[in-house]
Amino acid sequence: MAGFEDLNDSCLQDATFKTANELRSIRESKGNRGPELLKESAANQLYYQACPLDDMTLDRVLEYIDEFANEKEAKDRTWIAKGLDKYTKCKFKEPSVKQQEEQESVRSSGSARESFLRSRLDSDLVAFYRTLVRDGSKLTYIDDVAMENLLRARADVAKEKMRLQQYKQHMKRFLKVYKLLQGGELDYSDALKMINTANVREGYTSGLRDHKETSSYWELSRQSFPVKMETFAVNRRRLLRELSAKYSRAVVLLRGGEEIYQYDSTEKYEFRQEPFFLWTFGATEPNLWGLLDCWTGRSVLLCQRLPDDKENDYNRRKMGMPILQELKAKYEVDQVTYFDQMEEILMEFSPVSILILSGINEDSGRPFPSITVVNDVEIDVDDLCLYGIMSELRSIKTNFELDLVRYASKITSLAHRLMMKRITADSYEYQAAALFKFFVNFVGGCGALCGKSICSSGHNTSDPDYSANTRLIKCGEMVVFDMGASFYGYGSSVACTIPVGGLFNLEQKTIYNIVLRARNVALENIKAGVFWSEIHEQGVKALLSGLVEIGVLQGDVDEMLNVGVSNVFMPFGIGHFIGLDRFDVGGFTESSPEKRGSSKHLQILRTLRMLKPGMVMVLQVGCYFIPQDIVAATADQLVKEYFVKEKINRFLNLGGIFIKDNIIVTHQGYEMLTDLPRTVHDIENWIAGKYNDNFNFGFTKHDNENKDEMWIGAKKNPCVDDAVHNRT
């Protein structure tokens, strides 16, 4: 096979063109035997059987590249970590006779993986591969496309750092001039001359725009996070790799979400894109269809024609339907056309089968609304494989997706910090929900919430699913905030429990510390390779042990766990997947044989899977004193011996304590996405205003002199009598 001296765009284009020609020749000459013969072709080795970098290993590989480059001598260093600028003189060359003999000798003597790598890449990358093998990585080899993405990622990071550094330097200068102007030490015309120069304007405006001069990103405002369309192109490539081995001659057909009218009125419900369609194409408009050809990798979006066949831009925009050119440029797909031309597109692809989504969500038990495909040509319709494959892919997030989840969690954490200070006694629960929704939208550009808002206080905290949010919050009670923002479909779900008035009383502090300790025990055990059921057992055991210590329960903790005593105080699992859905898919799939356990404490879990790097999980621990459940449990002959009624009555009016965090599973442990005060000491100090966090929400001093006081300053507290809290 031909080798590459170096990598650049022209090399990749030549290789892709050669691959496409080879695939086309096999397809035309061999007919239906093409997929079988494709396994033996060089093109298949180049594209279909490529094993690129695992998404969660990207950062580690970049570190390896830097380390390897630093260890090499300067004279023979390939500079693989310096970006693509060193590869401008690359040319596609056939290997010499001597090189072919060397490659053949390596194939016969060395391992198959290393010999194939040596046949395609230079000796430096072979040594780099050996470094990965010594480190225990399971990478097979780095294909050309993966290497190009690595180099582009490193170049983009370096360019972004330079851009931000330039922006900060010029902004410091601008602020100094502005301060002198406000203090009367500088004339307005002189100040204008100092800042209105070409380099200053360029430095300032560079901080307000994305460094790429392309349309491959979506950005709502300067405060929001830019969404790169490469996020969904990577998802499509991942799906193609999973389907290529068995369904190389198939076409994936997906239907986007549809607008729904409010009963018989002309108004429509707020539109939310179907998650599988959003994961694949990134399109947020309603009434779209999508095609993905497994043979060529082409992606096509299809939209509806106007009813009156008027194709001018004004009518399309009036109906909320963007023109075709806008869709193609916005989502970076290969083609955009109308829905009534689907048959022509299918005839052009000439697939053997059409893959559609059909399956049952094992978490909710509800079936996915599948579509009916009617075609004049005899094309098989397969509705068995796609749902499980895409669910598994969605359960492990790419680096692009993780950035979106991080941003949603950051905005959610800021909103919770705001509510902890601003929501006090004499506020209504719905005011907390309104404040949260306003903040995440106005400050973070999160136009939707991830699930319903739960703002419960007093006896309402004993209901985990309470969402009426109508009660007046009173002094001395506990209040539970369980809400999360959703940014471009990717959500977060965070909960905190705080005392109204800012001080915990003895009973509240006791139960809160038990819940916090159970949460910390679960966190200590989280890492790749551990089953989620084990995390649940460790956390619940810590919760039961704490209740035994204060005398609420008695007996052996393991026995209580097996008979389901923990379900009385914590009637839900310790967590679940989160992503494009609040309860994301992937908990129980065909590729994960773990099913719901037979023990009572395992039957309420939404997943029992082994954790893998890239999974985003919600970790939730709570302790609820639900009167009707406790009465039923103390009357149950199987479990009543473990309850101490005299001690339980002391906490019956407490309600519930609930803590929820978002985490990313990593090789060594986890990455915490939630940034909130969690201990009793930190919560009381935060509410009291002893922690001074200088949040910047996009306002300048000219806009609002007291922006920090406006947003996170402590509201005057009606709970002025500490005796109300019964504090000891």
HELIX and SHEET records of a PDB file:
HELIX    1   1 ASP A    9  LYS A   30  1                                  22    
HELIX    2   2 GLY A   31  ARG A   33  5                                   3    
HELIX    3   3 GLY A   34  LEU A   38  1                                   5    
HELIX    4   4 ALA A   42  ALA A   43  1                                   2    
HELIX    5   5 ASN A   44  TYR A   48  3                                   5    
HELIX    6   6 ASP A   55  THR A   57  5                                   3    
HELIX    7   7 LEU A   58  GLU A   71  1                                  14    
HELIX    8   8 ALA A   74  ASP A   76  5                                   3    
HELIX    9   9 LEU A   84  TYR A   87  5                                   4    
HELIX   10  10 VAL A   97  SER A  109  1                                  13    
HELIX   11  11 ALA A  112  ARG A  120  1                                   9    
HELIX   12  12 SER A  123  ARG A  134  1                                  12    
HELIX   13  13 ASP A  144  GLN A  182  1                                  39    
HELIX   14  14 TYR A  188  ILE A  195  1                                   8    
HELIX   15  15 ALA A  198  SER A  206  1                                   9    
HELIX   16  16 GLU A  230  SER A  244  1                                  15    
HELIX   17  17 PRO A  275  PHE A  281  1                                   7    
HELIX   18  18 ASP A  313  LYS A  318  1                                   6    
HELIX   19  19 LEU A  324  TYR A  331  1                                   8    
HELIX   20  20 PHE A  339  GLN A  341  5                                   3    
HELIX   21  21 MET A  342  PHE A  349  1                                   8    
HELIX   22  22 LEU A  386  SER A  395  1                                  10    
HELIX   23  23 ASN A  399  ARG A  422  1                                  24    
HELIX   24  24 GLU A  429  PHE A  442  1                                  14    
HELIX   25  25 GLY A  458  SER A  462  5                                   5    
HELIX   26  26 LEU A  506  GLU A  524  1                                  19    
HELIX   27  27 TRP A  532  GLU A  549  1                                  18    
HELIX   28  28 VAL A  557  VAL A  563  1                                   7    
HELIX   29  29 SER A  566  PHE A  569  1                                   4    
HELIX   30  30 LYS A  600  GLN A  603  1                                   4    
HELIX   31  31 PRO A  627  ALA A  635  1                                   9    
HELIX   32  32 LYS A  640  TYR A  642  5                                   3    
HELIX   33  33 LYS A  645  ILE A  648  1                                   4    
HELIX   34  34 ASN A  649  PHE A  651  5                                   3    
HELIX   35  35 VAL A  680  ALA A  688  1                                   9    
HELIX   36  36 LYS A  707  ILE A  712  1                                   6    
HELIX   37  37 ASP A  722  HIS A  725  5                                   4    
SHEET    1   A 2 GLY A   3  PHE A   4  0                                        
SHEET    2   A 2 PHE A  92  LYS A  93 -1                                        
SHEET    1   B 2 TYR A 217  TRP A 218  0                                        
SHEET    2   B 2 VAL A 227  LYS A 228 -1                                        
SHEET    1   C 6 GLN A 335  TYR A 338  0                                        
SHEET    2   C 6 SER A 299  CYS A 303  1                                        
SHEET    3   C 6 LEU A 288  ASP A 293 -1                                        
SHEET    4   C 6 ALA A 250  ARG A 255 -1                                        
SHEET    5   C 6 SER A 353  LEU A 355  1                                        
SHEET    6   C 6 ASP A 380  ASP A 382  1                                        
SHEET    1   D 3 ALA A 448  LEU A 449  0                                        
SHEET    2   D 3 ALA A 485  PHE A 487 -1                                        
SHEET    3   D 3 TYR A 490  GLY A 491 -1                                        
SHEET    1   E 3 ILE A 454  SER A 457  0                                        
SHEET    2   E 3 MET A 478  MET A 483 -1                                        
SHEET    3   E 3 VAL A 494  PRO A 499 -1                                        
SHEET    1   F 4 GLY A 575  PHE A 577  0                                        
SHEET    2   F 4 VAL A 616  TYR A 624 -1                                        
SHEET    3   F 4 GLY A 656  VAL A 665 -1                                        
SHEET    4   F 4 TYR A 670  MET A 672 -1                                        
END                                                                             
